[in-house]
């Protein structure tokens, strides 16, 4: 590995660690207030990268971050933007939901950044290291030598060990995966402070950061969370036609899908994270609101993929067929989305109505077009009912002869 690590000297006092701002201006504003109240200077606030991303205010977020004066390394998003690339470099599986969504938010981010912000990103180091107490600390995004590697607590043990060896570090501070954790590996410490731009898939709206300190000559660490004005962030995502599924996650605290997660981390979905008894007692999950006094729960739409669990072979065949149907063909994906929306109303499926209203918005379908499609469905359904009146008439005439 020949990746350059920028050494920034020694650090003293409390350090605030965070990552994944993801263009979430409201969360960044709240974090800055937290740092100021705690008396932590900007130069002691360190980001693991991805200042921009999923949310709707990339330029405002970058400008505020620069004004604040905190330190950051380049995440995969900054590296791709600095290189004028056409994708986010997140290493999502091709054709996955995350991959499809990235084709919406990454071009949006790129369009909404000023030349000054893009030039600033070109100067951000990919890795930094510093001395803290008696420890050497290195900050990476995914991993050293692979900025896009998804490293969780339950996986990549050998990869983590190689990182400690290659960087000659006692402590690695990493980001990218979106979940906070700490892990001791052969007397070395791997820390992920989590991200502030999106919840941690635990059914709450909280977002995460860490505090490092030196107490009695020893380096200590603690996880912390906070809440912010997520409703404003969500509304701005909707308004700018960014992936609505990510907007929903801001409020539900549940990730739209878990394709990047190892099995153990998948099992933690919807379970509030806690790192000590005090936090556990004070946390009350904020889950997506249910439709009052109805049989259907909107949250069940997210469980659609689980229908394969009781019949894997048939369920898998259905999803293969379903995916094939909605590929571009003689009909465009946009036309198919409108047909699906009309049929959703005819078969009276609230899950389908929700799904294809969102899908239509993401494909640029207007509300007038949507309503017209609903009327087409209603007309066909009404006509079908009336034309069956011929059956009634035939039967009546036969019986009354």
C-alpha positions in Angstrom: 0.0 0.0 0.0 1.4 3.4 -1.0 -1.4 5.6 0.1 -0.2 8.8 1.7 -1.2 9.4 5.3 -1.1 13.0 6.4 0.4 13.4 9.9 -1.1 16.3 11.8 1.0 16.2 14.9 -0.2 15.7 18.5 -3.7 16.3 19.8 -4.7 17.3 23.3 -8.0 17.6 25.2 -11.3 16.1 24.3 -11.9 15.0 20.7 -15.3 14.8 19.0 -15.5 12.2 16.3 -18.2 11.8 13.7 -18.9 10.9 10.1 -21.4 10.8 7.3 -22.9 14.3 7.4 -24.6 13.3 4.0 -25.6 16.9 3.2 -27.8 16.9 6.3 -27.5 20.6 7.3 -29.9 20.4 10.2 -27.9 17.5 11.8 -24.6 19.4 11.3 -26.0 22.5 12.9 -27.0 20.5 16.0 -23.6 18.8 16.2 -21.8 22.2 16.1 -24.0 23.4 19.0 -23.1 20.3 20.9 -19.4 20.8 20.4 -19.6 24.5 21.4 -21.5 23.7 24.5 -18.9 21.1 25.5 -16.1 23.5 24.8 -14.5 21.4 22.1 -12.7 23.5 19.6 -13.2 22.9 15.9 -9.7 21.6 15.4 -10.5 18.9 17.8 -13.6 17.8 15.9 -12.7 15.1 13.3 -14.9 13.7 10.5 -14.4 10.3 8.9 -15.7 11.7 5.5 -18.8 11.9 3.3 -19.7 15.5 4.2 -22.1 15.3 1.3 -24.5 12.6 0.2 -28.1 11.6 0.4 -29.8 14.7 1.7 -30.8 17.9 -0.1 -28.4 20.7 1.0 -24.9 19.8 -0.1 -23.6 23.3 -0.8 -25.0 24.7 2.4 -23.5 21.8 4.4 -20.0 22.2 2.8 -20.0 25.9 3.4 -21.0 25.5 7.0 -18.4 22.8 7.6 -15.7 25.0 6.1 -16.8 28.0 8.3 -16.8 25.8 11.4 -13.2 24.7 10.7 -13.4 21.0 11.8 -11.0 18.4 10.3 -12.0 15.8 7.9 -10.7 13.1 5.6 -12.1 12.4 2.2 -14.9 9.8 2.0 -15.6 8.0 -1.2 -18.1 10.7 -2.1 -15.5 13.5 -1.8 -13.0 11.5 -3.8 -15.5 10.8 -6.6 -16.6 14.5 -6.7 -13.0 15.7 -6.7 -12.3 13.4 -9.6 -15.4 14.5 -11.5 -16.7 10.9 -11.5 -20.2 9.9 -12.5 -21.0 7.6 -9.5 -20.6 7.8 -5.7 -17.9 5.1 -5.4 -19.9 3.4 -2.6 -19.2 0.0 -4.1 -22.9 -0.9 -4.0 -24.0 -4.1 -5.9 -25.0 -3.2 -9.4 -28.8 -3.0 -9.8 -29.4 -3.0 -6.1 -31.7 -0.4 -4.5 -28.8 1.5 -3.0 -27.2 1.5 -6.5 -30.4 2.8 -8.1 -30.8 5.5 -5.4 -27.2 6.6 -5.8 -28.0 7.4 -9.4 -30.4 10.0 -8.1 -28.7 11.6 -5.2 -25.1 11.7 -6.5 -25.9 13.7 -9.7 -28.1 16.0 -7.5 -25.1 16.5 -5.1 -22.7 17.2 -8.0 -25.1 19.7 -9.6 -25.6 21.6 -6.4 -22.0 22.1 -5.4 -20.1 25.3 -6.3 -16.7 25.3 -8.0 -15.2 26.5 -4.7 -16.7 23.6 -2.8 -15.4 21.1 -5.4 -11.9 22.7 -5.3 -11.9 22.4 -1.5 -12.7 18.7 -1.7 -9.6 18.2 -3.9 -7.4 19.3 -1.0 -8.9 17.0 1.6 -6.5 14.2 2.6 -7.6 10.6 2.2 -6.1 9.6 5.6 -4.7 11.5 8.6 -2.8 10.3 11.7 -2.0 12.0 14.9 -0.6 11.2 18.4 -3.0 11.2 21.3 -1.7 10.5 24.7 0.5 7.5 24.3 -1.4 6.2 21.2 -0.9 6.6 17.5 -4.3 7.2 15.9 -5.1 6.9 12.1 -8.4 8.1 10.6 -9.7 6.2 7.6 -13.1 6.2 5.8 -13.8 2.5 5.0 -10.3 1.0 5.4 -6.7 1.9 4.6 -6.2 1.1 0.9 -9.9 0.6 0.3 -12.0 3.7 1.1 -15.2 2.0 0.0 -14.8 -1.2 2.1 -17.8 -1.8 4.4 -16.3 -2.8 7.8 -18.7 -3.7 10.6 -18.1 -5.1 14.1 -18.9 -8.7 13.0 -16.8 -8.9 9.9 -13.4 -8.1 8.3 -11.2 -9.2 11.3 -8.2 -9.9 9.0 -8.8 -6.7 7.1 -8.8 -4.7 10.4 -5.6 -6.4 11.5 -3.9 -5.6 8.2 -4.9 -1.9 8.7 -3.3 -1.7 12.1 -0.1 -3.3 10.7 0.1 -1.2 7.6 -0.5 2.1 9.4 1.5 1.2 12.5 -1.5 2.4 14.6 -2.9 1.7 18.1 -6.3 3.2 17.3 -8.2 3.3 14.0 -11.1 5.7 13.6 -13.3 4.6 10.7 -16.6 5.5 9.1 -18.5 4.5 5.9 -20.7 1.6 7.3 -23.2 3.9 9.1 -23.3 2.0 12.4 -21.4 3.0 15.6 -19.3 0.4 17.3 -16.0 -0.2 19.1 -13.9 -3.3 19.0 -10.6 -4.4 20.6 -8.4 -6.5 18.3 -5.1 -7.8 19.7 -4.8 -4.9 22.1 -5.5 -2.4 19.3 -8.8 -0.4 19.2 -11.1 0.0 16.2 -13.6 2.8 16.6 -16.5 3.8 14.4 -18.4 6.9 15.7 -21.3 6.3 13.4 -22.8 9.0 11.2 -24.9 12.1 11.8 -26.7 12.3 8.5 -28.8 9.1 8.8 -30.1 7.1 11.8 -28.4 3.8 12.7 -31.2 1.4 11.6 -32.3 1.0 15.3 -35.9 2.3 15.0 -35.0 5.8 16.5 -34.3 9.1 14.9 -31.0 9.5 16.9 -27.7 9.9 15.1 -24.3 9.1 16.6 -20.8 10.5 17.4 -18.0 9.8 19.9 -15.9 11.6 22.4 -12.2 10.7 23.0 -10.5 11.9 26.2 -7.4 11.3 28.2 -8.1 10.4 31.8 -5.3 9.4 34.2 -3.0 9.1 31.3 -5.2 6.6 29.5 -7.3 7.2 26.3 -11.0 6.7 26.9 -13.9 6.7 24.5 -17.7 7.1 24.8 -20.5 6.9 22.3 -23.1 9.6 22.2 -26.3 10.3 20.3 -28.6 13.3 19.6 -31.8 14.2 17.9 -32.3 17.2 15.6 -34.9 18.6 13.2 -35.2 15.6 11.0 -38.7 16.6 9.7 -37.2 19.6 7.9 -34.5 17.4 6.4 -37.1 14.9 5.2 -39.3 17.6 3.7 -36.4 19.1 1.7 -35.6 15.6 0.3 -39.2 15.1 -0.8 -39.3 18.6 -2.3 -36.2 18.0 -4.3 -37.3 14.5 -5.5 -34.5 12.7 -3.8 -35.1 9.0 -2.8 -38.1 9.1 -0.6 -37.1 5.9 1.0 -34.1 7.7 2.5 -36.4 10.5 3.6 -38.6 8.0 5.3 -35.6 6.5 7.1 -34.9 9.9 8.8 -38.2 9.6 10.6 -38.7 5.8 11.0 -35.1 5.1 12.0 -35.3 2.0 9.8 -33.1 1.5 6.7 -35.0 0.9 3.5 -32.9 -2.2 2.8 -30.0 -4.0 4.5 -28.1 -5.3 1.5 -24.7 -4.1 2.8 -25.2 -5.5 6.3 -23.7 -8.8 7.6 -26.1 -11.2 9.2 -25.5 -10.2 12.8 -26.0 -6.5 12.0 -29.2 -7.3 10.1 -30.6 -8.9 13.3 -30.2 -5.5 15.0 -32.7 -3.7 12.8 -35.3 -1.8 14.9 -33.5 -2.5 18.2 -32.5 0.7 19.9 -28.7 1.0 20.3 -27.3 1.5 23.8 -23.8 1.5 25.1 -24.6 1.9 28.8 -27.5 1.6 31.2 -28.2 5.3 31.4 -28.6 5.6 27.7 -30.7 2.5 27.6 -33.1 3.8 30.2 -33.5 7.2 28.5 -34.1 6.0 25.0 -37.6 5.7 23.7 -37.8 4.4 20.1 -39.5 6.7 17.7 -41.0 4.4 15.0 -43.0 5.2 11.9 -46.6 6.2 12.8 -49.3 3.7 11.9 -52.5 4.5 10.1 -55.0 5.0 12.9 -57.8 2.5 13.2 -57.0 0.5 10.1 -56.0 -3.0 9.4 -53.0 -2.1 7.3 -49.6 -0.9 8.8 -47.5 1.2 6.4 -44.4 -0.3 8.0 -45.3 -3.7 6.6 -44.4 -2.5 3.1 -40.8 -2.7 4.1 -41.3 -6.4 5.0 -42.3 -7.3 1.4 -39.0 -9.1 0.8 -39.7 -11.4 3.7 -42.5 -13.2 1.9 -39.8 -15.6 0.7 -39.0 -16.8 4.2 -41.8 -19.4 4.3 -41.5 -20.5 0.7 -38.0 -19.5 -0.5 -38.2 -21.3 -3.9 -41.5 -19.8 -5.0 -40.8 -16.4 -3.4 -37.5 -16.1 -5.2 -39.1 -17.1 -8.5 -41.8 -14.4 -7.9 -39.2 -11.7 -7.3 -37.2 -12.7 -10.3 -40.4 -12.4 -12.4 -41.4 -9.2 -10.7 -38.1 -7.5 -11.4 -38.1 -8.6 -15.0 -41.6 -7.2 -15.6 -40.5 -3.7 -14.5 -37.4 -3.6 -16.7 -37.4 -1.3 -19.7 -39.0 -3.0 -22.6 -41.6 -2.2 -25.2 -43.0 0.0 -22.4 -40.7 2.4 -20.5 -40.2 2.1 -16.8 -42.2 5.3 -16.4 -45.2 3.9 -18.3 -45.0 0.7 -16.3 -45.0 2.8 -13.1 -48.2 4.6 -14.1 -49.9 1.3 -15.1 -48.9 -0.2 -11.7 -50.3 2.8 -9.9 -53.7 2.5 -11.7 -53.9 -1.2 -11.1 -52.9 -0.6 -7.4 -56.1 1.4 -7.0 -58.2 -1.1 -8.9 -57.1 -4.0 -6.7 -57.2 -1.6 -3.6 -53.7 -2.4 -2.3 -52.6 0.4 0.1 -49.0 -1.0 0.0 -48.9 -0.8 -3.8 -50.4 2.7 -3.8 -47.7 3.9 -1.4 -44.9 2.1 -3.4 -45.9 3.3 -6.8 -46.7 6.9 -5.7 -43.2 7.1 -4.4 -41.8 5.3 -7.5 -43.7 7.8 -9.8 -42.3 10.8 -7.9 -38.8 9.4 -8.4 -39.4 9.0 -12.1 -40.7 12.5 -12.5 -44.4 11.6 -12.9 -46.6 14.6 -12.1 -49.6 14.5 -9.8 -51.9 15.3 -12.7 -50.6 12.2 -14.6 -51.0 10.1 -11.5 -54.6 11.2 -11.0 -55.4 10.7 -14.6 -54.1 7.1 -14.4 -56.3 6.5 -11.3 -59.3 7.7 -13.3 -58.4 5.3 -16.1 -58.3 2.5 -13.6 -61.6 3.6 -12.1 -63.2 3.8 -15.5 -62.2 0.3 -16.5 -63.3 -1.1 -13.1 -66.6 0.7 -13.4 -67.1 -0.4 -17.0 -66.2 -4.0 -16.0 -68.9 -3.9 -13.3 -71.5 -2.4 -15.7 -70.8 -4.8 -18.5 -71.3 -7.7 -16.2 -74.9 -6.3 -16.0 -75.4 -8.1 -19.4 -74.9 -11.4 -17.5 -77.6 -10.3 -15.1 -79.9 -9.3 -17.9 -79.3 -12.6 -19.8 -80.0 -14.6 -16.6 -83.1 -12.6 -15.7 -84.6 -13.0 -19.2 -83.9 -16.7 -19.2 -85.5 -17.3 -15.8 -88.5 -15.1 -16.5 -89.5 -16.7 -19.8 
